[in-house]
Amino acid sequence: MKTRILVIDDDPAITGVLKRGLSYEGFLVDVAATGKEGLDKARELPPSLVILDVMMPGIDGLEVCRRLRSADPNLPILMLTARDAVSDQVQGLETGADDYMVKPFTFELLLARVRALLRRVEPTGAKKLRFADLVLDTGTHAANRGQREIELTTTEYQLLLELLRHPRQVLSKEQLVDRVWGYDFEGNYNILEVYVRYLRSKLEAAGEARLIHTVRGAGYLLREPREGGDRE
């Protein structure tokens, strides 16, 4: 079956280019010109990935992203924005987007990012990875700390998976960005810092000890909690 992509953007020039280009690459492409139309189409024909503009009349892209993420935590969402400020990009990520691209962009780079996002949700041989009281099921993408179940987005899952594959090993920001996102961020690691914060919040939501530690000037480390608690 072909992969279905939903493009939500009020600029017909952009939706036209993306529909033609992505269709040529073998994807099924649906387009919507408003947030409401995009949400309706996502319900009618659930997509495998959404490309979403931020600034739209009516329901804007941030609110659409929140609703899509609430309905499906694992849906890959690539957000498009005309704003290149770090704060704007972080805001998009904090609403649930997996990645962002600043307009104008090249189709080739967008296609590479689409493929990278889709690779993250491809099924692989399922197994459970364990560290301290943390268990990650690579089949269901669900995590547990003890008996507490933790729901992860696609990107949160990929980041935690990479850390669990290298326990007690310091992973640099460059390594994590390359392995999780699969392309060069040109030194902008704000997206990684946002997702580390997300993961820590979820893993420590019931007061559990910290597992993901910052090694200043080096990167991040998955380490067992020390006796008596562990916070940075």
Stockholm file with secondary structure:
# STOCKHOLM 1.0

chainA/1-232         MKTRILVIDDDPAITGVLKRGLSYEGFLVDVAATGKEGLDKARELPPSLVILDVMMPGIDGLEVCRRLRSADPNLPILMLTARDAVSDQVQGLETGADDYMVKPFTFELLLARVRALLRRVEPTGAKKLRFADLVLDTGTHAANRGQREIELTTTEYQLLLELLRHPRQVLSKEQLVDRVWGYDFEGNYNILEVYVRYLRSKLEAAGEARLIHTVRGAGYLLREPREGGDRE
#=GR chainA/1-232 SS CCCEEEEECSCHHHHHHHHHHHHHTTCEEEEESSHHHHHHHHHHSCCSEEEEESCCSSSCHHHHHHHHHHHCTTCCEEEEESCCCHHHHHHHHHTTCSEEEESSCCHHHHHHHHHHHHHHTSCCCCCEEEETTEEEETTTCCEEETTEEECCCHHHHHHHHHHHHSTTCCBCHHHHHHHHTCSCCTTCCHHHHHHHHHHHHHHTTTSCCCCEEEETTTEEEECCCCTTCCCC
#=GC SS_cons         CCCEEEEECSCHHHHHHHHHHHHHTTCEEEEESSHHHHHHHHHHSCCSEEEEESCCSSSCHHHHHHHHHHHCTTCCEEEEESCCCHHHHHHHHHTTCSEEEESSCCHHHHHHHHHHHHHHTSCCCCCEEEETTEEEETTTCCEEETTEEECCCHHHHHHHHHHHHSTTCCBCHHHHHHHHTCSCCTTCCHHHHHHHHHHHHHHTTTSCCCCEEEETTTEEEECCCCTTCCCC
//
